[in-house]
Amino acid sequence: MADLNYVWEKFSTAIYSLAGNGPMQERLRSAYLSFHPVQIADFNDDLELQADYREIMDRLTARAEGYPGEGKVPSTLRQMSDDEANELANLIISFCFSVARARLDRARGS
């Protein structure tokens, strides 16, 4: 079972990164650094959150390294269009709200 409080902490911090100044690709990199410790296995008990998190990670790692040692996330962000970056930012924000709802549901015993 995921510690949704931990996931919430990481993704709420990521949202602050997205709200900053500068190109969205740079803000996405900062957001990723906030939530990168979260793992897909953290959502084994919630398949909807797992699928949403997998989509975020798939989009962040969609492209191969441009040069050895660059890393898939930096390479993907470097090659990402502004529209793609904005879509990904919206996915991250929506995911954060989904985590918040899941936390409330668990607290209520639903």
N, C-alpha and C positions, 0 to 999 in steps of 0.2 A: 504494500500500500504506500502510495506517495505521501510524503509529508507535505501537504498542500500549503502549510504555513511557510515552509522553506521555498517552495515553488513561487508562491505569491510574493514573497520578499524579493526574489531574484527578478521576477517579471515586472513588479511595480518599479523597481530601480531601473529596469530597461526602458520603461515608458518615459521616465524623466530624461533619459538619454535621447529618446526620439523627439522630445519636445524642445531640444536645444537648437542652437544655430549651426549653420554649415550645411553642406550637401547631405542629402538623406543617406547616401551610401556610407559616409563617415559616421553619421548618427547610428546607422544600423550596426556598424562594427562595434561601436561603444555599447550598444544595447546587447549585442551578442556576448561581449565580454562580461556583461552583468549576469546573463543566464546560462552561459556555457556549462557550468557544473551540473545542470539538470540533465538527466539521461532519459532516453526513451523508456527504459525499464521502470522508471519511476511511476509510469502510468499503466502498468500491467493490469490494475484493477479497474481502470476506466478507459475503455477502448475509444471513446469519443475524444477525450483529451489526448490520448496517445496518437490518434490519427492527426489531430490538429498540430501537435508538437512535431510529428514526423514531417508534415507538410512544410512547416517553418524551416526545419533543419534541411530538408531536401532542397528548398529554394536557396538556402544559404550556402549550400555545397554543390550546386548544380553544374559548375564548370571546373574543369581540370586546372591544376596549377599552371600558370603562364610560364614559370621558370622554377627550377628546383628549389625547394625550401620556402616558396611563397605561401603555401597553404591554400586549401580549397576555398575557405571563407573569404580571405582577402582577394583571391583571384576572381571569385564570383562577384563580389561587390564591385570590384574594379571594372568588370565587364557589364554590370547591370545598368539598364536604362533607368531614367528618372521615374517613369511610370511603373516599372517593375519594383523599384525601391519603395515607392509609395504604397503599392499593393502589399508588399511584405510588411511594411510598418503597420498597415491596417490589420493584417493577420496577427501580428504580435499583440497589438492592443486588444483585439477581440479575444485572443487566447487568454490574456491576463484577466479579462472580465469573466471568461468561462471558468477560470481557476477560482476567482472570487465567488462565483455562484456555487461551485462544487464545495468550497469551504463552508459556505452557509448551509448547504444541504446536509453536509456531514455533521455540522454543529447542531442542527435541528433533528438529526437522527433519521433523515429521509433516505 
